[in-house]
Amino acid sequence: MKNLFWIICLFVLGFSSISFAEDTEILEDVPPPPSISYDSNYVDEPEVTIKKKDGEFIEEYRVNGQLYMMRVTPKNMPAYYLYKDTSGSDWIRYDDMELAIIPQWVILTF
């Protein structure tokens, strides 16, 4: 009786896995993917220049030819940033650590 059960199971599974020609569908040729261009149309994208001097990397960031930020990575030291001060021509140094923002509002003047 067990053998008959297994023969019926194999018979049912055998016919259920058969694929017929009417079920197949012929697909169209897939076109190749478009070519990738790394050129950007973004106008205000910064230009980055990387310089290496004595094991130290200096990355200069410019917009419209104006240098506004530098990332300096000294040899065997953590990197830091130099930002151009908006009010003058001084450079402000920021380390990678979290910045403490100090309010600089004028409350009273004498």
Backbone torsions as a table, in degrees:
resi	resn	phi	psi	omega
1	MET	NA	-39.8	178.4
2	LYS	-65.4	-38.1	179.8
3	ASN	-64.4	-38.9	178.5
4	LEU	-64.3	-40.3	177.8
5	PHE	-60.6	-45.5	-179.0
6	TRP	-68.7	-34.1	178.1
7	ILE	-67.4	-40.8	178.6
8	ILE	-66.6	-42.0	178.4
9	CYS	-61.5	-45.0	178.7
10	LEU	-65.3	-37.5	179.2
11	PHE	-64.3	-44.5	-179.5
12	VAL	-67.2	-44.3	179.3
13	LEU	-66.4	-34.2	179.6
14	GLY	-65.3	-42.2	-179.6
15	PHE	-78.5	-25.2	-179.1
16	SER	-76.5	-21.6	-178.4
17	SER	-94.9	1.4	-179.8
18	ILE	-78.6	133.1	178.1
19	SER	-104.2	135.2	-179.4
20	PHE	-104.6	156.7	-175.3
21	ALA	-66.1	-27.0	-178.9
22	GLU	-68.6	-23.6	-176.9
23	ASP	-82.8	-16.4	-177.1
24	THR	-78.7	146.5	-178.4
25	GLU	-123.5	130.5	179.4
26	ILE	-87.6	122.4	-178.2
27	LEU	-94.3	156.7	177.5
28	GLU	-73.4	162.4	174.9
29	ASP	-68.4	134.0	-179.8
30	VAL	-85.7	129.4	179.9
31	PRO	-70.8	155.2	179.0
32	PRO	-68.2	156.4	-180.0
33	PRO	-67.7	154.0	-179.1
34	PRO	-68.1	152.9	179.3
35	SER	-71.6	146.7	-177.2
36	ILE	-96.4	129.1	177.3
37	SER	-112.3	130.7	-179.9
38	TYR	-93.3	4.2	176.3
39	ASP	-76.3	136.3	-178.6
40	SER	-105.8	143.3	175.9
41	ASN	-94.8	4.1	-178.9
42	TYR	-73.2	124.7	-172.3
43	VAL	-73.7	-43.6	-173.8
44	ASP	-92.6	26.6	179.5
45	GLU	-72.9	131.9	-178.1
46	PRO	-71.9	147.5	174.2
47	GLU	-93.7	129.9	-177.4
48	VAL	-112.4	125.7	176.8
49	THR	-117.2	125.8	-178.9
50	ILE	-108.1	124.9	178.9
51	LYS	-119.4	142.0	177.3
52	LYS	-119.0	125.2	-178.2
53	LYS	-140.7	114.2	177.5
54	ASP	55.8	42.9	178.1
55	GLY	78.8	8.2	-179.2
56	GLU	-114.9	136.2	179.8
57	PHE	-102.5	135.7	175.1
58	ILE	-126.6	119.2	177.8
59	GLU	-105.0	120.3	-179.5
60	GLU	-103.6	129.5	179.9
61	TYR	-110.0	124.3	-178.6
62	ARG	-128.4	144.8	171.4
63	VAL	-126.8	125.3	-177.2
64	ASN	54.2	36.3	177.3
65	GLY	83.1	-5.2	-178.3
66	GLN	-96.4	123.9	178.7
67	LEU	-76.0	121.6	-178.7
68	TYR	-121.3	-16.2	-178.3
69	MET	-155.4	147.5	174.4
70	MET	-134.1	141.1	172.5
71	ARG	-113.3	118.4	-176.7
72	VAL	-108.4	126.2	177.6
73	THR	-120.0	94.0	178.8
74	PRO	-69.2	160.5	179.8
75	LYS	-67.5	128.0	178.0
76	ASN	59.8	30.0	179.3
77	MET	-138.3	158.8	176.4
78	PRO	-72.7	153.4	-178.0
79	ALA	-76.8	155.0	174.2
80	TYR	-142.1	162.9	-177.5
81	TYR	-113.4	146.7	172.1
82	LEU	-120.2	118.8	180.0
83	TYR	-107.8	144.7	176.9
84	LYS	-76.8	128.5	178.0
85	ASP	-70.1	135.0	-176.0
86	THR	-75.3	-27.1	-177.3
87	SER	-85.7	-22.0	-178.3
88	GLY	-146.6	-156.2	-177.8
89	SER	-107.7	18.0	-179.8
90	ASP	-83.5	155.6	176.0
91	TRP	-105.0	137.1	179.4
92	ILE	-109.8	132.0	-178.2
93	ARG	-96.2	132.5	174.3
94	TYR	-126.1	129.7	174.1
95	ASP	-86.3	172.9	179.7
96	ASP	-72.2	-9.0	-179.7
97	MET	-70.5	163.5	-179.4
98	GLU	-65.0	133.4	-175.9
99	LEU	-81.8	140.1	173.4
100	ALA	-95.1	116.4	-177.9
101	ILE	-89.8	122.4	-178.4
102	ILE	-105.9	121.7	178.0
103	PRO	-66.3	138.5	-177.8
104	GLN	-126.1	43.9	179.2
105	TRP	-80.6	146.0	175.3
106	VAL	-91.8	119.3	-178.8
107	ILE	-98.5	-50.7	179.0
108	LEU	-132.2	143.7	171.8
109	THR	-126.4	143.7	-179.4
110	PHE	-111.9	NA	NA
